[in-house]
Amino acid sequence: MNRVDTLVRGTLVNVNTGSLEDRAIAIDDGEIVALEERPADRELEAEYVAPGLIDAHVHVESSMVTVPQYGEALVPRGVTSIIHDPHEIANVLGADGVRAAFEDATQTPLKVRFGVPSSVPASNLQDGGATLDADDVSPLLDHELVVALAEVMDLPALVGGDEDLHAKIGAARERGLTVDGHLPRVSGSDLQEAARYLDNDHESITEAEAREKVDLGFRVYLREGSSTKNLADLVSLVDDVPTRRLSLCTDDRDVVDLVENGGVDFAVRKAIDEGVDPVEAVQMATLNTAESYDLPFGRIEPGAPADLVLLDDLESWSVDHVLVDGRLDPTSTQRDPPSTALSTGTVDFAPVAEPDLALPAPESASETATVRVIDLVGGIQTGRAEASLPVDDGTIQPAPDEDVLPIAVIERHGRDAGIGRGFVEGLGLERGAIGSTVAHDAHNCVVAGTSYDAMARVANHLRAVDGGIAVCDPEREGDDISAIPLPVAGLMSDEPLTDVFEQFKSVTARAEDLGLDRHGLMTLSFLALEVIPEYRLTNRGLVDVERWDHVDAVVE
């Protein structure tokens, strides 16, 4: 019997059969060679041995750290692979940003596989920093780390037969790649049409919505992110549909959640807490996703890469050791990410003042004006609302006591493409202002506040530091602005993971002092995302997503 370099013994979480069984796993040169006893140079024991977890869909940029830093946080938790859609950096830096993300992925033991962004820009309703047309996407699809065309977000273009979008889908199909979907609240005939072209979706918020997608052949991803948490609402699907059609993903995790709670490992623990059988929960974060993207890992079987998690306890996902390609507890390589070299000068707009951010009142409004309002209804979902607000000196004023506040989106990519102005309800801000150059998906500069002066101060600070997230508290003398600089495309920090974690905790604490909840800053970052219903604000103005058009923020 041939000698191997590593033998692991424990209760195997067999995702192929959905069972638990005491086995020995023989590993040689990074590959699982047998599920039996073999003489070995190194022997490891564990209570349970599971495949390394795979996050089915994530945007690393939302954590505000680069790919190697992301791997540093997750590999010790038993997450050994992610399907990364570098959609955010692509909206700022285009194909160069995507190629930089590919290069970053070589610096971490985390097995990063990519979807090439399909919808840059997400729509024609605002102005971003870059465009990826079919000619740009096609060569990116040839990269060895690419496994998919990433989430197709422009539903009107999809069902309307847009030539460029369908050329991207065709290029992915020619290469045998998966095509990811993005179908919030889509049903009926539009969903039937989308099912002809897309393979999966991670945007369901109700069980009925997810059921309809499974019925049409979609793989459905149950999402547990920082601001959008759908797992608890969808977990009953495991009793109604074959669980092999379900996967777990995070989509977006901020750096505090990443460090304190983890990534898709948190979703596994939560699924188990919600009553999902532990082996099925692990299947949804390993084999199911691996099959969705034709990955060789995500299972423990002869011939598969030796990506294993050695657990003290399965139900709590208590990790003792991690192997990636047979390497025990590997760590990220430390060097500056290449994306840093591409990051300078991505925040380019003229200084702003109060009048630039204020919404003018109609001439007929002397004391009050009625406005359309973005209503925060939960997670990243919004609704339509209206409010009657005071008018002073020809501008519409905030109503902080009613939690109706002004919001502005400033085009920040050097195109001088304008400022969108509107109002938002439910943010919870009691004083001051908050702002960010992380503003999905065009990543313009979004600011909201209880006064136009505080909003302008935040926007100008972000301009000065070349991007980031900032909070202005006018009651703090000499220290009124707290910020985390994000110089990598205005989206990410090039500082060590622990430093970014502490900086964001500090900014979040300041925001909470002003009345925001724990995820208020991430909620702000989605208020410009014009592809999720119902109201959003872009640099071109207020968008009614279901109408797929701009509407006047002032009610006539």
KELUMBA-616226 format. One line per 10 residues: number of its first residue (from 1); for each residue y, z, x of C-alpha. Coordinates in nm, 4 decimals. Each point is the difference from the previous one (the first is absolute). Layout:
BEGIN
NUM = Y:Z:X ~ ...
//
This chain:
BEGIN
1 = 0.0000:0.0000:0.0000 ~ 0.3328:-0.1078:0.1480 ~ 0.2395:0.2736:0.1085 ~ 0.3468:0.0012:-0.1629 ~ 0.3264:0.1532:0.1081 ~ 0.0556:0.2118:-0.3161 ~ -0.2150:0.1529:-0.2729 ~ 0.1594:0.1632:-0.3051 ~ -0.1987:0.2211:-0.2387 ~ 0.1068:0.1248:-0.3393
11 = -0.0053:-0.0690:-0.3718 ~ 0.0883:-0.3681:-0.0258 ~ 0.2448:-0.1052:-0.2699 ~ -0.1815:-0.3236:-0.0742 ~ 0.2540:-0.2180:-0.1794 ~ -0.2524:-0.2852:-0.0187 ~ -0.2296:0.1978:-0.2292 ~ 0.2433:0.2597:-0.1347 ~ -0.2145:0.2836:0.1299 ~ -0.0062:0.2878:0.2451
21 = -0.2849:0.0127:0.2491 ~ -0.0779:0.1761:0.3273 ~ -0.0024:-0.2661:0.2698 ~ 0.0538:-0.0627:0.3663 ~ 0.2437:-0.2761:0.0981 ~ -0.0584:-0.1718:0.3324 ~ 0.3078:-0.1557:0.1626 ~ 0.0222:-0.2161:0.3083 ~ 0.3004:-0.1793:0.1444 ~ 0.2084:0.0692:-0.3107
31 = -0.2555:-0.1341:-0.2477 ~ -0.2406:0.1728:-0.2371 ~ -0.3405:-0.1210:0.1166 ~ -0.2361:0.2045:-0.2172 ~ -0.0248:0.2727:-0.2615 ~ -0.2716:0.1898:0.1828 ~ -0.0583:0.2310:0.2909 ~ 0.0538:-0.1554:0.3432 ~ 0.0306:0.1569:0.3455 ~ 0.3726:0.0305:0.0707
41 = 0.2440:0.0948:0.2744 ~ 0.2121:0.1934:-0.2523 ~ -0.1071:0.1757:-0.3173 ~ 0.2374:0.1088:-0.2789 ~ -0.0734:0.2131:-0.3053 ~ 0.1894:0.0105:-0.3295 ~ -0.0471:0.1352:-0.3498 ~ 0.0873:-0.3456:-0.1390 ~ 0.0540:-0.3404:0.1563 ~ 0.2095:-0.2534:-0.1925
51 = 0.1415:-0.3426:0.0773 ~ 0.3597:-0.0045:0.1189 ~ 0.2394:-0.0374:-0.2933 ~ 0.1958:-0.3179:-0.0744 ~ 0.3353:-0.0052:-0.1818 ~ -0.0179:-0.3085:-0.2231 ~ 0.3750:-0.0634:-0.0094 ~ 0.2872:0.1583:0.1913 ~ 0.3434:-0.0791:0.1391 ~ 0.0157:0.1953:0.3264
61 = 0.3782:-0.0417:0.0189 ~ 0.0448:0.2333:-0.2972 ~ -0.1143:0.2875:0.2202 ~ 0.3001:-0.0743:0.2283 ~ -0.2271:-0.0108:0.3056 ~ -0.1532:-0.2889:0.1890 ~ -0.3657:-0.0979:-0.0180 ~ -0.1156:0.2008:0.3078 ~ 0.1700:0.3119:-0.1365 ~ -0.1650:-0.0607:-0.3368
71 = -0.3391:-0.0150:0.1697 ~ 0.0752:0.3205:0.1873 ~ 0.0422:0.1758:-0.3337 ~ -0.2989:-0.1463:-0.1818 ~ -0.2924:-0.0558:0.2362 ~ -0.0629:0.3753:0.0489 ~ -0.0246:0.0235:-0.3811 ~ -0.2840:-0.2489:-0.0144 ~ 0.2065:-0.3040:-0.1003 ~ -0.1181:-0.2659:0.2414
81 = 0.1418:-0.3146:-0.1616 ~ 0.2844:-0.1171:-0.2230 ~ 0.0933:-0.3248:-0.1711 ~ 0.3642:-0.0221:0.1018 ~ 0.2496:-0.2250:-0.1756 ~ 0.3022:-0.0174:0.2376 ~ 0.2074:-0.1212:-0.2911 ~ 0.2915:0.2294:0.0798 ~ 0.0631:-0.1090:0.3572 ~ -0.0577:-0.3610:-0.1068
91 = 0.2876:0.0272:-0.2477 ~ 0.2281:0.1009:0.2861 ~ -0.1340:-0.1922:0.3002 ~ -0.2204:-0.2732:-0.1480 ~ -0.2971:-0.1408:0.1906 ~ 0.1154:0.1665:0.3232 ~ -0.0304:0.3377:-0.1708 ~ -0.3535:-0.0778:-0.1184 ~ -0.1040:-0.1079:0.3488 ~ 0.1492:0.3229:0.1400
101 = -0.2137:0.1961:-0.2463 ~ -0.3079:-0.1907:0.1220 ~ 0.0860:0.1038:0.3555 ~ 0.0579:0.3630:-0.0973 ~ -0.3524:0.0091:-0.1416 ~ -0.1472:-0.0445:0.3487 ~ 0.1324:0.3426:0.1022 ~ -0.2053:0.2159:-0.2348 ~ -0.3693:0.0689:-0.0617 ~ 0.0776:-0.0340:-0.3717
111 = -0.1492:-0.3319:-0.1093 ~ 0.3018:-0.1663:-0.1526 ~ -0.0759:-0.3098:-0.2008 ~ 0.2826:-0.1968:-0.1529 ~ 0.1072:-0.1801:-0.3080 ~ 0.2630:-0.2611:0.0760 ~ 0.3023:0.0570:-0.2266 ~ 0.0018:-0.2590:-0.2770 ~ 0.3251:0.0863:-0.1743 ~ 0.2873:0.0101:0.2467
121 = 0.2378:0.0234:-0.1700 ~ -0.1653:0.1725:-0.2960 ~ 0.2148:-0.2102:-0.2330 ~ 0.3197:-0.2010:-0.0111 ~ 0.1858:0.2905:-0.1625 ~ 0.1334:0.1527:0.3215 ~ 0.0666:-0.0818:0.3650 ~ -0.2217:0.1235:0.2821 ~ -0.0087:-0.0581:0.3710 ~ -0.2662:-0.2697:0.0178
131 = -0.2110:-0.2527:-0.1834 ~ -0.3670:-0.0826:0.0540 ~ -0.0864:-0.3366:-0.1501 ~ -0.3424:-0.1648:0.0032 ~ 0.0639:-0.1538:0.3422 ~ 0.0728:0.3481:0.1404 ~ -0.2955:0.1664:-0.1719 ~ -0.2677:-0.2523:0.0939 ~ -0.0121:0.0674:0.3784 ~ 0.0173:0.3759:-0.0588
141 = -0.3149:-0.0249:-0.2124 ~ -0.1868:-0.1198:0.3089 ~ 0.0460:0.3259:0.1902 ~ -0.3275:0.1789:0.0739 ~ 0.1139:0.3222:-0.1696 ~ 0.0975:-0.1677:-0.3291 ~ -0.2341:0.0482:-0.2958 ~ 0.2204:-0.0902:-0.2963 ~ 0.3059:-0.1578:-0.1459 ~ 0.1891:0.3145:-0.0969
151 = 0.1156:0.0958:-0.3477 ~ 0.1311:-0.2927:-0.2012 ~ 0.3038:0.1501:-0.1729 ~ 0.1838:-0.2889:-0.1616 ~ -0.1879:-0.0320:-0.3299 ~ 0.2266:-0.2722:-0.1470 ~ -0.0596:-0.2112:0.3104 ~ -0.3743:0.0625:-0.0212 ~ -0.0466:-0.0909:-0.3654 ~ 0.2655:-0.2714:0.0191
161 = -0.1803:-0.1880:0.2737 ~ 0.2616:0.0454:0.2744 ~ -0.0980:-0.2453:0.2733 ~ 0.0787:0.2201:0.2999 ~ -0.1799:0.3084:-0.1341 ~ -0.3088:-0.1981:-0.0948 ~ -0.0004:-0.1606:0.3440 ~ -0.0233:0.3517:0.1493 ~ -0.2870:0.0879:-0.2331 ~ -0.1734:-0.3272:0.0822
171 = 0.0364:0.0653:0.3740 ~ -0.1608:0.3434:-0.0424 ~ -0.2876:-0.1423:-0.2026 ~ -0.0629:-0.2704:0.2586 ~ -0.0533:0.2776:0.2547 ~ -0.2241:0.2039:-0.2275 ~ 0.2530:0.2816:-0.0299 ~ 0.0624:0.2409:-0.2857 ~ 0.3155:-0.0428:-0.2113 ~ 0.1567:0.3311:-0.1021
181 = 0.1767:0.0477:-0.3323 ~ 0.3006:0.1952:-0.1252 ~ -0.0123:0.0140:-0.3784 ~ 0.1902:0.2942:-0.1521 ~ -0.0248:0.0008:-0.3818 ~ -0.1369:-0.3556:-0.0014 ~ -0.2466:-0.0795:-0.2781 ~ -0.1058:-0.2724:-0.2395 ~ 0.0449:-0.3646:0.0909 ~ 0.1989:0.0708:0.3154
191 = -0.2800:0.2217:0.1298 ~ -0.2565:-0.2633:-0.0935 ~ 0.1928:-0.2535:0.2068 ~ 0.0451:0.2404:0.2911 ~ -0.3761:0.0637:0.0015 ~ -0.0513:-0.3620:0.1010 ~ 0.1681:0.0635:0.3352 ~ -0.0003:0.3722:0.0869 ~ -0.2817:0.2332:0.0991 ~ 0.1306:0.3540:-0.0440
201 = 0.2857:0.2154:-0.1234 ~ 0.1394:0.3438:0.0867 ~ 0.2803:0.0286:-0.2587 ~ -0.1792:0.1310:-0.3109 ~ 0.1447:0.3157:-0.1511 ~ -0.2183:0.0300:-0.3127 ~ -0.3746:-0.0154:-0.0471 ~ 0.0309:-0.2796:-0.2578 ~ 0.1989:-0.2101:0.2458 ~ -0.2582:0.0528:0.2731
211 = -0.2928:-0.0642:-0.2373 ~ 0.1411:-0.3377:-0.0995 ~ 0.0253:-0.0977:0.3660 ~ -0.3563:0.1072:0.0781 ~ -0.1195:-0.1968:-0.3045 ~ 0.1603:-0.3140:0.1475 ~ -0.1661:0.0456:0.3378 ~ 0.2694:0.1798:0.1955 ~ -0.0831:0.2731:0.2437 ~ 0.2247:0.2891:-0.0998
221 = 0.1495:0.2322:0.2606 ~ 0.0783:0.3549:-0.1123 ~ 0.3235:0.0956:0.1738 ~ 0.1042:0.3407:0.1254 ~ 0.3247:-0.0394:0.1918 ~ 0.2935:0.2307:0.0592 ~ 0.2169:-0.1022:-0.2936 ~ -0.2551:-0.1925:-0.2054 ~ -0.3105:0.1954:-0.0932 ~ -0.2314:-0.1827:-0.2388
231 = -0.3393:0.1393:0.0960 ~ -0.0154:0.2823:-0.2546 ~ 0.0972:-0.2357:-0.2840 ~ -0.2583:-0.2610:0.0995 ~ -0.2886:0.2101:0.1303 ~ -0.1862:-0.0091:-0.3341 ~ -0.0719:-0.3654:0.0778 ~ -0.2950:0.1200:0.2059 ~ -0.1768:0.0857:-0.3246 ~ 0.0735:-0.3349:-0.1658
241 = -0.0261:-0.2732:0.2636 ~ -0.2221:-0.0580:0.3044 ~ 0.1612:0.2086:0.2719 ~ -0.0854:-0.2648:0.2576 ~ 0.2962:-0.1945:-0.1471 ~ 0.2370:0.2860:0.0868 ~ 0.1704:0.0935:0.3255 ~ 0.2478:0.2632:0.1140 ~ 0.3362:-0.0729:0.1587 ~ 0.3297:0.1711:0.0779
251 = 0.2493:-0.2913:-0.0005 ~ 0.2861:0.2184:0.1295 ~ -0.0138:0.3408:0.1736 ~ 0.3013:0.1737:0.1498 ~ -0.0375:0.1634:0.3387 ~ -0.0123:0.3566:-0.1363 ~ -0.2864:-0.0833:-0.2352 ~ -0.1652:-0.1932:0.2803 ~ 0.0024:0.2938:0.2410 ~ -0.0580:0.2822:-0.2480
261 = -0.2408:-0.1645:-0.2454 ~ -0.1269:-0.3188:0.1618 ~ -0.0495:-0.3444:-0.1438 ~ -0.2934:-0.1378:-0.1954 ~ -0.1990:0.3107:0.0992 ~ 0.2311:0.1894:-0.2365 ~ -0.0926:-0.2453:-0.2764 ~ -0.3698:0.0640:0.0685 ~ 0.0487:0.3761:-0.0269 ~ 0.2027:-0.0377:-0.3184
271 = -0.2578:-0.2300:-0.1583 ~ -0.2680:0.2595:0.0696 ~ 0.2231:0.2730:-0.1433 ~ 0.0428:-0.2173:-0.3121 ~ -0.3771:-0.0034:-0.0485 ~ -0.1096:-0.3173:0.1787 ~ -0.3382:0.0293:0.1698 ~ 0.0743:0.0518:0.3730 ~ -0.2184:-0.2913:0.1097 ~ 0.1697:-0.2319:-0.2502
281 = 0.3405:0.1189:0.1198 ~ -0.0965:-0.0861:0.3574 ~ -0.1341:-0.3376:-0.1159 ~ 0.3398:-0.0773:-0.1529 ~ 0.1655:0.0584:0.3378 ~ -0.2617:-0.1742:0.2145 ~ -0.2595:-0.2536:-0.1127 ~ 0.1838:-0.1227:-0.3103 ~ 0.3097:-0.0822:0.2032 ~ -0.2031:-0.1433:0.2865
291 = -0.1659:-0.2421:-0.2403 ~ 0.3363:-0.0928:-0.1497 ~ 0.1179:-0.1208:0.3418 ~ -0.3333:-0.0973:0.1576 ~ 0.0231:0.2717:0.2659 ~ -0.2988:0.0897:0.2188 ~ 0.0738:0.3748:-0.0109 ~ 0.0264:0.2448:-0.2902 ~ -0.3738:0.0721:-0.0078 ~ -0.2640:0.1620:0.2196
301 = -0.2750:-0.2516:0.0703 ~ -0.1540:-0.1738:0.3009 ~ 0.2352:-0.2649:0.1357 ~ 0.3174:0.1626:-0.1325 ~ 0.2701:0.1360:0.2323 ~ -0.0446:0.3704:0.0646 ~ 0.2986:0.1241:-0.2020 ~ -0.1175:0.3428:-0.1125 ~ 0.1506:0.3216:-0.1304 ~ -0.1837:0.3209:0.0818
311 = 0.0752:0.2493:-0.2755 ~ -0.0381:0.3745:-0.0353 ~ 0.0245:-0.0420:-0.3780 ~ -0.0103:-0.3129:-0.2157 ~ 0.1841:0.1095:-0.3137 ~ 0.3038:0.1260:0.1897 ~ -0.0259:-0.2829:0.2565 ~ 0.0148:0.2534:0.2833 ~ -0.0108:-0.2097:0.3188 ~ -0.1567:0.1269:0.3210
321 = -0.0104:-0.3214:0.2075 ~ 0.0675:-0.3711:-0.0382 ~ -0.1641:-0.2929:0.1752 ~ 0.1597:-0.3443:0.0129 ~ -0.2207:-0.2658:0.1567 ~ -0.2026:0.2894:0.1363 ~ 0.2967:0.1633:0.1748 ~ 0.0301:0.3693:-0.0781 ~ 0.3402:0.1149:-0.1325 ~ 0.2009:-0.2919:0.1433
331 = 0.3810:0.0137:0.0199 ~ 0.2780:-0.2578:-0.0142 ~ 0.1322:-0.1703:0.3101 ~ 0.3548:0.1130:0.0736 ~ 0.2613:-0.2628:0.0753 ~ 0.3044:-0.1433:-0.1713 ~ -0.0890:-0.2230:-0.2939 ~ 0.1083:-0.3626:0.0410 ~ 0.1753:0.0157:-0.3365 ~ 0.2645:0.2195:0.1646
341 = 0.1214:-0.3005:0.1982 ~ 0.0551:-0.1867:-0.3266 ~ 0.1781:0.2794:-0.1776 ~ 0.3588:0.0017:0.1206 ~ 0.2815:-0.1072:-0.2280 ~ -0.1919:-0.0141:-0.3260 ~ 0.2610:0.2013:-0.1905 ~ 0.3014:-0.2278:-0.0240 ~ 0.2595:0.0507:-0.2701 ~ 0.3706:0.0744:-0.0028
351 = 0.1126:0.3619:-0.0444 ~ 0.0261:0.0949:-0.3658 ~ 0.2463:0.2126:-0.1937 ~ -0.0026:0.1573:-0.3455 ~ 0.1294:-0.3102:-0.1863 ~ -0.2802:-0.2122:0.1519 ~ -0.2646:0.2162:-0.1661 ~ 0.1636:0.0756:-0.3350 ~ -0.0829:-0.1999:-0.3123 ~ 0.3202:-0.1326:-0.1607
361 = 0.0496:0.0832:-0.3647 ~ 0.0661:-0.2788:-0.2487 ~ 0.3656:-0.0419:-0.0954 ~ -0.0789:0.1168:-0.3527 ~ -0.1331:0.3360:0.1232 ~ 0.2813:0.2513:0.0324 ~ -0.1893:0.3308:-0.0083 ~ -0.3736:-0.0763:-0.0022 ~ -0.2311:-0.2909:0.0694 ~ -0.3610:-0.0607:-0.1001
371 = -0.2295:-0.0986:0.2839 ~ -0.3641:-0.0969:0.0446 ~ -0.1805:0.2662:0.1997 ~ -0.3137:0.0007:0.2167 ~ -0.2063:0.2796:-0.1515 ~ -0.2469:0.1683:0.2355 ~ -0.3068:0.0528:-0.2144 ~ -0.2515:0.1037:0.2654 ~ -0.1246:-0.1125:0.3400 ~ 0.1625:-0.3319:0.0801
381 = 0.0044:-0.1081:-0.3647 ~ 0.3344:-0.0363:-0.1747 ~ 0.1157:-0.0503:-0.3560 ~ 0.3075:-0.1354:-0.1748 ~ 0.2734:0.2368:-0.1147 ~ 0.3659:-0.0036:-0.0912 ~ 0.2760:0.2545:0.0533 ~ 0.3646:0.0426:-0.0948 ~ 0.1912:0.0948:0.3146 ~ 0.3610:0.0986:0.0683
391 = 0.2489:-0.2530:0.1357 ~ 0.2680:0.0959:0.2520 ~ 0.2483:-0.2356:0.1621 ~ -0.1955:-0.3041:-0.1089 ~ -0.3406:0.1100:0.1381 ~ -0.3028:0.1504:-0.1708 ~ -0.0647:0.3558:0.1148 ~ -0.3231:0.1997:0.0544 ~ -0.1245:0.2599:-0.2455 ~ -0.1771:0.2479:0.2325
401 = -0.0427:0.2585:-0.2755 ~ -0.2065:-0.2576:-0.1925 ~ -0.1775:-0.1192:0.3178 ~ 0.1451:-0.3520:-0.0352 ~ 0.1163:-0.1076:0.3443 ~ 0.1325:-0.3149:0.1656 ~ -0.2277:-0.1993:0.2258 ~ 0.0871:-0.2930:0.2259 ~ -0.2031:-0.2488:0.2047 ~ 0.1816:-0.1469:0.3003
411 = -0.1405:-0.3144:0.1611 ~ -0.0574:0.1077:0.3611 ~ -0.1474:-0.3034:0.1767 ~ 0.3279:-0.1550:0.1112 ~ 0.0257:-0.2527:-0.2807 ~ 0.3037:0.1544:-0.1695 ~ -0.1914:-0.0476:-0.3244 ~ 0.1688:0.2652:-0.2059 ~ -0.0450:0.3433:-0.1518 ~ -0.1854:0.0740:-0.3235
421 = 0.1327:0.2888:-0.2088 ~ -0.1625:0.1937:-0.2814 ~ -0.1092:0.3405:-0.1262 ~ -0.3196:0.2050:0.0170 ~ -0.1202:0.2888:-0.2152 ~ -0.2477:0.2698:0.1002 ~ 0.0517:0.0110:0.3755 ~ 0.0922:0.3677:-0.0176 ~ 0.2811:-0.0143:0.2552 ~ 0.2510:0.2790:-0.0704
431 = 0.2551:-0.0723:0.2731 ~ 0.0605:-0.2325:0.2940 ~ -0.1884:-0.3229:0.0632 ~ -0.3170:-0.1458:0.1469 ~ -0.0663:-0.3381:0.1567 ~ -0.2606:-0.2072:0.1793 ~ -0.0566:-0.3332:0.1698 ~ -0.3610:0.0339:-0.1144 ~ 0.0418:-0.1678:-0.3387 ~ -0.2996:-0.1982:-0.1162
441 = -0.0412:-0.2834:0.0430 ~ 0.3082:-0.1732:0.1409 ~ 0.0956:0.3238:0.1780 ~ 0.3690:-0.0146:-0.0603 ~ 0.2048:0.3200:0.0142 ~ -0.0359:0.2027:-0.3211 ~ 0.2262:0.2982:-0.0721 ~ 0.0372:0.2310:-0.2984 ~ 0.2174:0.3027:-0.0533 ~ 0.2201:0.2210:-0.2096
451 = 0.3141:-0.1556:0.1496 ~ 0.0934:-0.3372:0.1413 ~ 0.1545:0.1666:0.3052 ~ -0.3284:0.1699:0.0955 ~ -0.1890:-0.3257:-0.0596 ~ 0.2358:-0.1877:0.2335 ~ -0.0393:0.2683:0.2679 ~ -0.3788:-0.0336:-0.0136 ~ 0.0061:-0.3812:0.0093 ~ 0.2376:-0.0086:0.2967
461 = -0.2093:0.2542:0.1893 ~ -0.3126:-0.2139:-0.0477 ~ 0.1943:-0.3005:0.1227 ~ 0.1055:0.1919:0.3114 ~ -0.3520:0.1140:0.0939 ~ -0.1629:-0.3404:-0.0679 ~ -0.2019:0.1197:-0.2952 ~ -0.1767:0.3038:-0.1326 ~ 0.0131:0.2543:-0.2801 ~ 0.3024:0.2226:-0.0482
471 = 0.1153:0.2856:-0.2238 ~ 0.3624:0.1060:-0.0472 ~ 0.0794:0.3540:-0.1147 ~ 0.3784:0.0326:-0.0278 ~ -0.0287:0.3790:-0.0206 ~ -0.1323:0.0284:0.3563 ~ 0.3054:0.0181:0.2233 ~ -0.0289:-0.1928:0.3249 ~ -0.3609:-0.0897:-0.0680 ~ 0.0201:-0.1919:-0.3244
481 = -0.2380:-0.2858:0.0923 ~ -0.3651:0.0470:0.0918 ~ -0.1948:-0.3098:0.0974 ~ -0.3135:-0.1395:0.1561 ~ 0.0817:-0.3146:0.2012 ~ -0.2486:-0.2854:-0.0478 ~ 0.0994:-0.2578:0.2603 ~ -0.3179:-0.2088:-0.0224 ~ 0.1170:-0.2582:-0.2543 ~ 0.1844:0.2760:-0.1853
491 = -0.3449:0.1110:-0.1213 ~ -0.1783:0.1974:0.2710 ~ 0.0608:0.2396:0.2839 ~ -0.1163:-0.0538:0.3558 ~ -0.0121:0.3768:0.0580 ~ -0.3293:0.1944:0.0275 ~ -0.1799:0.0774:-0.3239 ~ 0.0766:0.3728:0.0122 ~ 0.3719:-0.0672:0.0513 ~ 0.0183:-0.2401:-0.2944
501 = -0.1873:0.2541:-0.2116 ~ 0.2482:0.2773:0.0811 ~ 0.3037:-0.2250:-0.0479 ~ -0.1161:-0.1195:-0.3403 ~ -0.0860:0.3544:-0.1090 ~ 0.3546:0.1017:0.0896 ~ 0.1576:-0.2886:-0.1929 ~ -0.2296:0.0620:-0.2964 ~ 0.0964:0.3679:-0.0033 ~ 0.3673:-0.0978:-0.0084
511 = -0.0714:-0.2387:-0.2877 ~ -0.1835:0.2724:-0.1895 ~ 0.3031:0.2264:0.0485 ~ 0.1966:-0.2652:-0.1888 ~ -0.2471:0.0023:-0.2896 ~ -0.2532:-0.2706:0.0861 ~ -0.3707:0.0645:-0.0334 ~ -0.2401:-0.0248:0.2941 ~ -0.0349:-0.3793:-0.0290 ~ 0.3542:-0.0807:-0.1104
521 = 0.0860:-0.1929:0.3147 ~ -0.3035:-0.2237:-0.0389 ~ 0.0832:-0.0455:-0.3683 ~ 0.3437:-0.1258:0.1067 ~ -0.1631:-0.2531:0.2316 ~ -0.1734:-0.1682:-0.2963 ~ 0.3016:-0.0351:-0.2296 ~ 0.0757:-0.3442:0.1424 ~ -0.3580:-0.1281:-0.0446 ~ 0.0627:-0.2745:-0.2507
531 = -0.3646:-0.0838:-0.0649 ~ -0.0946:0.3245:-0.1797 ~ 0.1308:0.0609:-0.3551 ~ 0.2354:0.0658:-0.1569 ~ 0.3501:0.0303:0.1546 ~ 0.0736:-0.0347:0.3714 ~ 0.3156:-0.0521:0.2029 ~ 0.0339:-0.2608:0.2731 ~ 0.2961:-0.1080:0.2099 ~ 0.0586:-0.2679:-0.2649
541 = 0.0112:0.2496:-0.2878 ~ -0.2146:0.1638:-0.2674 ~ -0.3376:-0.1668:-0.0668 ~ -0.1971:0.0093:-0.3241 ~ -0.3418:-0.0544:0.1537 ~ -0.1765:-0.1066:-0.3196 ~ 0.2682:-0.2645:-0.0574 ~ -0.0149:-0.0844:0.3723 ~ 0.3764:-0.0335:0.0068 ~ 0.3204:0.1899:0.0666
551 = 0.1783:0.1750:-0.2841 ~ 0.3509:0.1399:-0.0099 ~ 0.0054:0.3690:0.0867 ~ 0.2789:0.0437:-0.2538 ~ -0.0965:-0.0370:-0.3655 ~ 0.2400:-0.2407:-0.1721
//
